[in-house]
Amino acid sequence: MAGSFAVIRTGGKMYRVSPGQILVVERLEEDGAVIFDQVLMVSEDGVISYATDEKPLAVEVHGRILRQEKDPKIIVFKKKRRKNYRRKKGHRQLVSRVKIESIIKTA
């Protein structure tokens, strides 16, 4: 499907992807090849198809995990004024870098 894109759902978020794109998503447990089968929308040559609850799309998005890494640290700081209450905590989200290889019709 040349010149196409799809909207997929992974990790509770939606992403617009096209072949050749590198995507940063929440940590995927697989290694190597990955298949996204929750496709919400696909556009091929200007024709757009949407998935519904009754009729999901027969399309898969194939990708390859490039590496597993951590996002930069974010600081969570809580404070209540005049109460001598301060808490500082850091968080680094685990993410996967995925290269989208192809969008394939399955039926």
C-alpha positions in Angstrom: 0.0 0.0 0.0 2.1 2.9 -1.2 1.3 6.4 0.0 -0.9 5.1 2.7 -1.2 5.6 6.5 -3.1 3.9 9.3 -4.2 4.8 12.8 -3.3 2.1 15.4 -3.9 1.7 19.1 -1.2 0.5 21.4 -0.4 1.2 25.1 -3.8 3.0 25.5 -2.9 5.7 22.9 -3.5 6.2 19.2 -0.8 6.8 16.6 -0.9 7.8 13.0 1.7 5.6 11.2 3.0 5.2 7.7 5.7 2.8 6.3 9.2 3.8 7.1 8.3 5.8 10.2 10.0 5.4 13.5 7.6 5.4 16.4 8.2 5.6 20.2 5.5 3.7 22.1 5.2 2.3 25.7 7.3 -0.8 26.3 6.4 -3.8 24.2 7.5 -7.1 25.7 8.2 -8.7 22.3 11.6 -8.7 20.6 12.2 -8.3 16.9 9.1 -8.3 14.8 5.8 -6.9 16.1 2.3 -6.9 14.6 -0.3 -4.2 15.5 -3.7 -5.6 14.8 -5.8 -2.9 16.4 -6.2 -0.7 13.4 -8.8 2.0 13.8 -8.4 3.7 10.4 -6.6 3.2 7.1 -6.1 5.4 4.1 -4.9 4.0 0.8 -4.7 6.2 -2.3 -7.1 8.7 -0.8 -9.8 6.2 0.2 -10.4 6.2 4.0 -11.8 3.2 5.8 -12.8 3.3 9.5 -13.2 0.4 12.0 -16.4 0.1 14.0 -17.4 -2.1 16.9 -19.3 -4.4 14.7 -16.8 -4.5 11.8 -13.1 -4.2 12.6 -10.7 -3.6 9.7 -8.9 -6.6 8.1 -5.6 -4.7 8.2 -2.3 -5.4 10.1 0.6 -3.0 10.6 4.0 -4.8 10.7 6.9 -3.3 12.5 10.3 -4.1 13.9 11.5 -3.2 17.4 14.8 -1.2 17.1 15.6 -0.9 20.8 14.2 -0.8 24.3 15.1 2.4 26.3 13.9 4.9 28.9 12.5 8.3 28.3 14.2 11.3 29.9 13.5 11.8 33.6 10.5 13.9 34.7 10.4 15.4 38.2 7.2 15.0 40.3 7.2 17.7 43.0 4.4 18.0 45.6 4.2 20.9 48.0 1.7 22.3 50.5 2.5 25.8 51.5 3.0 26.7 55.2 2.7 23.0 56.2 6.4 22.0 55.7 5.3 19.3 53.2 7.5 18.7 50.2 8.0 15.5 48.2 10.3 15.1 45.2 10.2 12.0 43.0 11.6 11.2 39.6 10.1 8.9 36.9 11.5 7.5 33.7 9.0 5.8 31.4 10.1 2.5 29.7 9.6 2.9 25.9 10.2 0.9 22.7 11.4 2.4 19.4 9.5 0.7 16.5 10.1 1.1 12.8 6.9 0.6 10.8 7.7 -1.7 7.9 4.4 -2.2 6.1 0.6 -1.9 6.2 -1.0 -5.2 5.0 -4.6 -6.2 4.2 -5.3 -9.6 5.7 -8.6 -10.3 3.9 
